[in-house]
């Protein structure tokens, strides 16, 4: 199985920003651990730019995509439209419980067009998304 993790804006700052919400571990550190826990091949892409995220979604030839769109979750009609247009299955993940945070984070524009949503379990949200894709095969 070949999966792609796409992280959106500011997720490159994990381990440095709002540690009480996002923890102290960098995503690079976590990704090494994650890859060691699964037999799936995992590719990774991170961008702070909406168009680059859309390009990565469109170009993917993976069996599944795990997407943490960060702040674009709540604002990007363009990412939503892209997910709707591609054939690859997408699971939305968030490290924090977005419904327990500021009110503007309660609405995800992409949730209605993804296969499922996992949030609030810290970095383990990515593990759970991988388990979902593994269970489909």
Beta strands, then each sheet from edge to edge (+ up, - down):
strand 1: 2-7
strand 2: 41-46
strand 3: 64-68
strand 4: 90-94
strand 5: 116-119
sheet 1: 2+ 1+ 3+ 4+ 5+
end
